Amino acid sequence: MSRTRTPQALRKLAAEISDAYDCRVNAEHEGGGSWLIQWTDGPTPTQMRTRAERAAPGATVELRRSHSPRAWTLAGLRATLAGDLDRFRASGAALAARAEHRLETTEAPDRTADGEELLDALAQRHLERTEGGTAAYEELLLEPLAREGVAPLLIPRQGKFDGTDPLIMSPAQHLTHHYARGEDAFAWTHRLRTLPAPDLVAAAQADADLDLVGRLAVLGLLEDMRRLWETTEAAAFAAAREATAPGGAASWTQIGAVLGISRQGAQDRGKRRAAGGPSRLA
């Protein structure tokens, strides 16, 4: 491409990228035949290089990408939740290094995908707690996440429960926050890994000082377990009755014998489960 067309092509590219990613993009002439493209978040350097070479073949273009506080926060959250931090070496600098590694290959790192409502809410709350993400360095921005983890961004359950806020702890999270210790506590605060449900129920039942919110959380946890059990049992019934599976389909008599109930009881239970209805002892 001739030098006379390069400015127009690169500035057009900058405008296209800015519109596509809703980010700041500048294409500046550096002198001679060199150009500098600077942008925040948006496409990866590899993607930008491909677009620049296509727009202005043969042009000398330096690429310089920066990241917004939101992008740093999301990358830090992803790294923390993925377990990238060592329990005894957790620091803002360590987390920033792991976040930067993720940012290098992440397109639009300031965005979340469908189904990531919790991650989006966590990022927003962290930025609010760090005064809108105005920390001078990413290490300072991420230091609270490295030191305290993700759990402090959640909202403990209250007597009046609002199920619409993704930040409100689930029953298992509320009880884990109360009972986790040592390595389990670090896995909870930094990875949001809850303790096994039977352990939580046992700990709560042995806790004479558990408050009303905690006791209600136990009931909520048991309800969550019941729903999971019913979904799992429905799948197990379907698998047992699958004619094309190795050994063929199990009869209702066989299923009843395994469950300790009658053939008719097994069939009725299987039908209720397939219809999504609650279980009853038969």
N, C-alpha and C positions, 0 to 999 in steps of 0.2 A: 504494500500500500504506500502511496506517496505521502510525504510528510504533510502536505497541505490538507489531506483528508484525515490524518490521524487525530488531530484535536477534536474534530466533529464526531468521529467514531467513538473515541473513548469517553467523551462527555455524554454522548447519547447512551453508551453502556452504563455510565454512572447513574443516569436518570432512570434507566430501566430497572437496574438493581434496586435503587432506592424505592421505586414504586412497588416492585414485587415483594420486597421484604420489609417495607416501611422502616427503613433504617437510613442513617446518614452515610452518604458516599460522595467522595470528592476525587476528581481526576485533575491533577495539577502538572503543569509543565515544569520540569526540573532544570531546564537548560540543555542546549544541544538537541539531541534526539531522545532524551530520557523523559519518562513520565512516572508519576507517582499516583497510585490509587490507594486511598485510605478509606476504610469503612468500619462500621461498628456492627458486630454480630453478623446477620445476613449469611451469605454463602461462605463455604470453607475456602481457604486459600487455593486449594486445588481446583475447585469449581470456578473461582474468580480467574485463575490463570487460564483455564480453558476458554472462558468467555472473552477475556482480553485478547488472547491470540487469535480467536475467531473474528473479533471486531477489528483488530488492527494488526494484521500479519506482519511480522518483521519488526514491529516497534519494540523499543526497550522500555519495559514497564516494571517498576518496582511495586510490590504489593505490601501493604501494611494494615493488618487487621487489629482492631481493639475490641474490647468487650464491655458491655454495660454491667452495672451492679446486679441487675436481674439475671443476666446470663451467668455471672460468677456465682450468684447465689444458687441458681438451679443446678449448675455443675457441682457445686459443693454439696448440695443436698443429695444429688445422685451418687456422688462418691461416698458420702457418709453412709447412706442407706445400703449401698452395695458392700459395705465392710472394707473399704479401701484403707481405713485408718487403723493403725496399731493402737491398742489400748494404752500402752505406756509411752507412745511417741506422738500422741495427738496434739497438734499445734496448728495455728493458723497458717504457718509457712508450709507445713506438711500437707495440709488440706488444699492449699492453693496450688501446690505442685501437681497434685492428683487431679484437681479440677482443670488446670491448664491442659493436662494431657487429654482430657475428655473434650475440651473446647476445640482443640486442633482439628478434630475430625467431625465436629457436630455442626450441621447446618441449622441456621436460625436457633442458636442456643438460648435465646431469650423467650422461646415459645414452649408451651406444653401441648401434648397431644390429647385427643379425646380419651377420656377415662383417667386422666391424670389430675382430676380436680383437687385431690389432697395435696399433691406436689405443688400445684399452683397456689393453693391457700397457704401452704407452709412457706413458700418463697415470699408471698406478699406479707405475711406476718413477720418474717425475719427482716425484711427491708424496713418495715415500720419500726421494729425494735432497734434497728441500727440507723435511725434517723433518715430513712429513705435511701439507704445505701450510699451515703456521702462519705464513707470512710476513704481516706486518702489512698490506701493501698489495699489490694485484695486480701492480703494476710490479715489486716485488721477487720475487714468485712467478714471474713470467714472464721476468725478466732472464736467467737461465741459458739459456732457450730462444732468446731473441733473440741472445744473445752467442755461444753455442756451437752452436746448432742442435739438431736432433733426433737426429742420428747418434750422439752420445755415449751416448744411452739404449740403443742396441743393444749386443749382446754379440758381440765378435769370435769367429770360428770357432776351435775348438781341435782338437787331434789326435783327440779322442774327440767325435764329433758327436752332438748331441741334437736330432733333427728335430722334437720336440714343442713346443719353446719358440719362440713367434713372434718373440721379441727377438733370436734368434741370426741373425747376418747370413747372407744368401744368398751363394753363391759370387761373384756379380757385385758385391754390396755389399762383401764382404770385399776384393776386388781394387780396387774403386773407392776404398775407404777408404785403400788403400795407395798408389794412383797419382794420384788427382785433385789438380790444382793450380789456383790462381787462381780464375777464375769457375766452373770445373768443381767445385772444392772446395767453394765456397759452395753450389752447386746440390745437391751431395751432402749436406753437413752439414745444410742447412736444408730441402731438399725430398726427400731420399733419392733423387735422380736419379742413376742409375748411368751410367757411361761405356758407349759401344757395345761389345758383346761382342768384335768383332774387334780393337778397340783394346786391350782388356784382355788378350786372349790374346797379342797382339804385344808388349805391355809386359812381360808375365810371361816370355815366351820370351827376351826380351833382358836379363832380370834374372838375372845369375849369382848374386846373393846372396839370391834368393827362398827363404824357409824352407820346411819341409815342409808346414806348414799352407797356405801360399800355393800350393804346387805341387798339393796336393790340391784346392784351390779351383778351379784351372784345369780339372782333370778334371771337377769338379762343374759348372762353367760349361759345358763342352763337352757334358755330358749334358743340361743344361737346353736348350741350343741344339738338340741332336738331337731332343728331344721336341717343341720348338716347330716345328722343321722338318717333322717327321712330321705334326703336326697341320695345318700349313699346306699340305703336299703333299696330304694327304687331301682338304682342301677344294678344292684346285686340280683334283685328279682328278675330284671330283664336279661341279665347275663345267664342266669340259671335256666331260663326258659328259651334261650336262643337255640333254635333247631340246627343251625349250621355250625355251631361251635363243636370242638372235639368232644366226642362222646354223645352228641345230640342234646336234646332238651331234657331237663329233669321233669319228672312228673310232680303233680301237686302232692301226691302221697309222699314222695321223697323229700320234698321241701318241708312239708308238715313235720316229718320225722326229725329233720335237722332242727327245726324251730321248737319242737316239743309241743306241737299243737295238731289238731286234726287236719285231714285233707281239705275239708270245706273251709276251716279257719284259715289255712294257708292261702287258699284261692281267694277268699274274701279280702285278706290282708294284701295280697298281691294286686288285686284290682284297685283297692283304695290307694295303694302306693302309686300305681300307674296313673291314676287320676289326680294325683297330687293331694289326696286327702290325708288327714291325720291318722296315726296308727292307734289301734285299740288292742288290748290283750285279748286273745281268743283261746 
